[in-house]
Amino acid sequence: MRTDEFWAVIERARTGADGRVGTIAERVTAELADRDPAEIVGFDRHLARVLAASYREDLWGAAYLINGGCSDDGFDYFRGWLMAQGRAVFARAVTEPDSLAELPVVRRAAATGEEFEGGEMLSVALHAYQRATGTELPTDPDPVPGPDLDGFWDFDDEEQAQRRLPRLAALFVAPPEE
């Protein structure tokens, strides 16, 4: 599956979903389940490439700030949520994580403490394949290599957060006491 079709499936699912990740994931699953199994596999392979391309230190730092902490699984779930926001938001966040501070939902989360997770987006192909074929999604014979985890900055270091992600830090890092 090509990039444009991958994101078109997600965009169609977003229509009228009001940002509800569970609804978006279910709609993606339903659309994929009506397709040829090879297309479902193609979607899953593309999803793996999208996740690999978004496995970036500053994006993880942004997720850490926004969600008040972020484990490795939490970062996967955050990127699932980010995918559900659509291609433009996702692509910009990958290249400029601090741009997430512009999203109204993120700005609101600074006041409410809402966390963003969309783990259900990560398994849409698995569920669609099961619906379509009654069998398990085949494993990728050529999986995308895992990321290098060495050398990440300390996400609890508020000075680094303010330097690397100034707009998000302004929302989520408490100002120093005087």
Summary of the structure (lengths in Angstrom):
residues: 178
radius of gyration: 17.1
end to end distance: 54.9
largest distance: 62.8
contacts: 516
relative contact order: 0.17
helix: 67%
strand: 0%
